[in-house]
Amino acid sequence: MHVYINLPVADLDRSRRFFSGLGFDFNDKFSDHTGLAMRISDTCTAMLLTHEKFATFTPRRIADSREVSEVLTALQLASREAVDRMTDQALASGGEPVGTAQDHGFMYGRAFSDPDGHIWEPIWMNPDAMGGGE
């Protein structure tokens, strides 16, 4: 199964610069002037779409992600340091912090919003340290 996350963006060039700076790459074969296919993993792609293109997929009004939370996209990374690197780079590139770091011992995460207000949550989890129960 391959997952596609469709997100409306105001400026494709700005989005490409922002996410390239975080280490993401794009499949230009499936990108054009209305959208960018951003590879998250071998089985997950974020389609960053102009508002006009996004509107063709839904009869609903596009949410203003600076005002409401429409989705939280968590990205599992290899280490706590990778979480900090990605978040720090996002903030240095124009992203905004969302909340504070969450450290549960077995899991560590931070959150930022991209230039369009979409919230991304880089996390690290150590399943060997997770207890049973709750």
ABEGO torsion letter per residue (X at the ends): XBBBBBBBBABAAAAAAAAAAAGBBBBAAABBAABBBBBABAABBBBBBBAAAAAAABABBBBBAAABBABBBBBBBABAAAAAAAAAAAAAAGBBBBEBBBBAGABBBBBBBBAAGBBBBBBBBBAAABBBEX
